[in-house]
Structures are given as structure tokens and as C-alpha cells.
Amino acid sequence: MPHTVTDPVLRERLSAVQKRLAEGLARVDPHHRLAGRPVSYQVISGSTFEIVYRDVPRIEEAELAGVKRLVGDQCAYSILPQTAETVTVRFVVPVRG
């Protein structure tokens, strides 16, 4: 989580998202396409959190749906080419109360 998050309520919500990912990713990512990949977390507005996985060899719809269940069904995702062999998977999670 970025060090610039000073709002305690937002920090708590972001920590909860990270905890759900840490506890549930293995269950929704059985082929380890996301687990162990470089991941970054960033607040992109006062109420939106971005999770970016890099160097992902490929991703399936079931894995994306599983992550959405973990972080919040209201999240959106995008898949962008990174190299000829890998993609970047970006989840944008609203964390409003």
C-alpha cells in the first residue's frame, strides 16, 4: 500500500482488499498466473484503488471473475499486452463507503 494514504478509513479498506487477495488468490488462481507475479497497489483517486499484475503469461475469464469476487464485484479490469509473451492485468477497485 502506498505510504501516502493518510486517511485511516481508506487505509483500512485498502488493507482489507489486500488481505482478501492474500488469503484467497490461491483459490481463484489455481494455475498461479497471478500469484508470484510483480504486483503494485496504488490509490488513483480519493476513492479508487488500482491493483496491477505484471509479467502474466495469460489469464482466463474464470480467474478474472475470481479476483473480482475477492476484491469487490464493482471492480473493473483491463488486460494490456506487455511483451510478446506476457500481459499486464489491471484491476480498478472502488473503495467508497
Phi and psi in degrees as GROMACS dihedral restraints (atoms count N, CA, C in turn):
[ dihedral_restraints ]
;  ai    aj    ak    al  type     phi  dphi    fc
    3     4     5     6     1   -61.8    20    10
    4     5     6     7     1   147.0    20    10
    6     7     8     9     1   -72.6    20    10
    7     8     9    10     1   -14.3    20    10
    9    10    11    12     1   -81.4    20    10
   10    11    12    13     1    -3.0    20    10
   12    13    14    15     1   -79.5    20    10
   13    14    15    16     1   105.0    20    10
   15    16    17    18     1  -104.6    20    10
   16    17    18    19     1   -20.5    20    10
   18    19    20    21     1   -68.8    20    10
   19    20    21    22     1   116.9    20    10
   21    22    23    24     1   -63.7    20    10
   22    23    24    25     1   -33.1    20    10
   24    25    26    27     1   -68.9    20    10
   25    26    27    28     1   -45.4    20    10
   27    28    29    30     1   -64.4    20    10
   28    29    30    31     1   -42.8    20    10
   30    31    32    33     1   -59.3    20    10
   31    32    33    34     1   -40.4    20    10
   33    34    35    36     1   -65.1    20    10
   34    35    36    37     1   -42.8    20    10
   36    37    38    39     1   -65.3    20    10
   37    38    39    40     1   -41.5    20    10
   39    40    41    42     1   -66.0    20    10
   40    41    42    43     1   -40.4    20    10
   42    43    44    45     1   -62.1    20    10
   43    44    45    46     1   -37.8    20    10
   45    46    47    48     1   -64.7    20    10
   46    47    48    49     1   -40.9    20    10
   48    49    50    51     1   -63.0    20    10
   49    50    51    52     1   -46.0    20    10
   51    52    53    54     1   -62.9    20    10
   52    53    54    55     1   -38.5    20    10
   54    55    56    57     1   -65.4    20    10
   55    56    57    58     1   -43.9    20    10
   57    58    59    60     1   -61.2    20    10
   58    59    60    61     1   -39.3    20    10
   60    61    62    63     1   -65.1    20    10
   61    62    63    64     1   -45.7    20    10
   63    64    65    66     1   -61.2    20    10
   64    65    66    67     1   -39.3    20    10
   66    67    68    69     1   -82.6    20    10
   67    68    69    70     1   -27.1    20    10
   69    70    71    72     1  -114.2    20    10
   70    71    72    73     1    -9.1    20    10
   72    73    74    75     1   -60.9    20    10
   73    74    75    76     1   -40.3    20    10
   75    76    77    78     1   -60.4    20    10
   76    77    78    79     1   -33.3    20    10
   78    79    80    81     1   -72.0    20    10
   79    80    81    82     1   -38.5    20    10
   81    82    83    84     1   -95.7    20    10
   82    83    84    85     1    -5.6    20    10
   84    85    86    87     1  -126.6    20    10
   85    86    87    88     1    63.0    20    10
   87    88    89    90     1   -64.1    20    10
   88    89    90    91     1   -21.3    20    10
   90    91    92    93     1   -96.6    20    10
   91    92    93    94     1     5.4    20    10
   93    94    95    96     1    57.0    20    10
   94    95    96    97     1    41.1    20    10
   96    97    98    99     1   -77.8    20    10
   97    98    99   100     1   -28.4    20    10
   99   100   101   102     1  -103.8    20    10
  100   101   102   103     1   -39.7    20    10
  102   103   104   105     1   -59.0    20    10
  103   104   105   106     1   131.9    20    10
  105   106   107   108     1    84.3    20    10
  106   107   108   109     1    -4.6    20    10
  108   109   110   111     1   -83.5    20    10
  109   110   111   112     1   156.7    20    10
  111   112   113   114     1   -60.3    20    10
  112   113   114   115     1   130.1    20    10
  114   115   116   117     1  -132.0    20    10
  115   116   117   118     1   142.9    20    10
  117   118   119   120     1  -130.3    20    10
  118   119   120   121     1   151.0    20    10
  120   121   122   123     1  -124.2    20    10
  121   122   123   124     1   137.4    20    10
  123   124   125   126     1  -152.9    20    10
  124   125   126   127     1   140.0    20    10
  126   127   128   129     1   -82.2    20    10
  127   128   129   130     1   123.1    20    10
  129   130   131   132     1  -105.4    20    10
  130   131   132   133     1    -8.4    20    10
  132   133   134   135     1  -158.9    20    10
  133   134   135   136     1   178.1    20    10
  135   136   137   138     1   -61.4    20    10
  136   137   138   139     1   -14.9    20    10
  138   139   140   141     1  -140.0    20    10
  139   140   141   142     1    20.0    20    10
  141   142   143   144     1  -134.1    20    10
  142   143   144   145     1   137.8    20    10
  144   145   146   147     1  -120.5    20    10
  145   146   147   148     1   133.9    20    10
  147   148   149   150     1  -112.0    20    10
  148   149   150   151     1   133.4    20    10
  150   151   152   153     1  -120.6    20    10
  151   152   153   154     1   124.1    20    10
  153   154   155   156     1  -125.1    20    10
  154   155   156   157     1   121.2    20    10
  156   157   158   159     1  -102.4    20    10
  157   158   159   160     1   130.3    20    10
  159   160   161   162     1  -113.5    20    10
  160   161   162   163     1   163.6    20    10
  162   163   164   165     1    61.0    20    10
  163   164   165   166     1    35.3    20    10
  165   166   167   168     1   -84.9    20    10
  166   167   168   169     1   123.6    20    10
  168   169   170   171     1   -66.4    20    10
  169   170   171   172     1   -36.1    20    10
  171   172   173   174     1  -173.4    20    10
  172   173   174   175     1   168.2    20    10
  174   175   176   177     1  -146.4    20    10
  175   176   177   178     1   144.6    20    10
  177   178   179   180     1  -111.2    20    10
  178   179   180   181     1   157.5    20    10
  180   181   182   183     1   -57.6    20    10
  181   182   183   184     1   -38.6    20    10
  183   184   185   186     1   -63.5    20    10
  184   185   186   187     1   -37.7    20    10
  186   187   188   189     1   -69.6    20    10
  187   188   189   190     1   -40.0    20    10
  189   190   191   192     1   -62.7    20    10
  190   191   192   193     1   -44.6    20    10
  192   193   194   195     1   -62.8    20    10
  193   194   195   196     1   -37.7    20    10
  195   196   197   198     1   -63.8    20    10
  196   197   198   199     1   -43.0    20    10
  198   199   200   201     1   -65.1    20    10
  199   200   201   202     1   -40.7    20    10
  201   202   203   204     1   -58.9    20    10
  202   203   204   205     1   -41.1    20    10
  204   205   206   207     1   -62.7    20    10
  205   206   207   208     1   -36.9    20    10
  207   208   209   210     1   -70.4    20    10
  208   209   210   211     1   -43.5    20    10
  210   211   212   213     1   -97.4    20    10
  211   212   213   214     1   -14.0    20    10
  213   214   215   216     1   130.8    20    10
  214   215   216   217     1   124.8    20    10
  216   217   218   219     1   -62.0    20    10
  217   218   219   220     1   -17.1    20    10
  219   220   221   222     1   -80.8    20    10
  220   221   222   223     1    -3.8    20    10
  222   223   224   225     1   -73.5    20    10
  223   224   225   226     1   157.6    20    10
  225   226   227   228     1  -117.4    20    10
  226   227   228   229     1   160.5    20    10
  228   229   230   231     1  -140.4    20    10
  229   230   231   232     1   158.6    20    10
  231   232   233   234     1  -141.1    20    10
  232   233   234   235     1   153.2    20    10
  234   235   236   237     1  -124.7    20    10
  235   236   237   238     1   122.1    20    10
  237   238   239   240     1  -123.3    20    10
  238   239   240   241     1   139.9    20    10
  240   241   242   243     1   -60.9    20    10
  241   242   243   244     1   138.8    20    10
  243   244   245   246     1  -110.9    20    10
  244   245   246   247     1   -53.4    20    10
  246   247   248   249     1  -134.4    20    10
  247   248   249   250     1  -174.2    20    10
  249   250   251   252     1   -65.5    20    10
  250   251   252   253     1   -23.9    20    10
  252   253   254   255     1  -109.3    20    10
  253   254   255   256     1   -11.7    20    10
  255   256   257   258     1  -133.0    20    10
  256   257   258   259     1   161.2    20    10
  258   259   260   261     1  -126.5    20    10
  259   260   261   262     1   163.9    20    10
  261   262   263   264     1  -109.3    20    10
  262   263   264   265     1   130.9    20    10
  264   265   266   267     1  -112.2    20    10
  265   266   267   268     1   122.6    20    10
  267   268   269   270     1  -118.7    20    10
  268   269   270   271     1   126.3    20    10
  270   271   272   273     1  -110.8    20    10
  271   272   273   274     1   134.1    20    10
  273   274   275   276     1  -115.7    20    10
  274   275   276   277     1   118.5    20    10
  276   277   278   279     1  -116.4    20    10
  277   278   279   280     1   118.2    20    10
  279   280   281   282     1   -73.7    20    10
  280   281   282   283     1   134.6    20    10
  282   283   284   285     1  -122.8    20    10
  283   284   285   286     1    28.0    20    10
  285   286   287   288     1   -66.7    20    10
  286   287   288   289     1   155.7    20    10
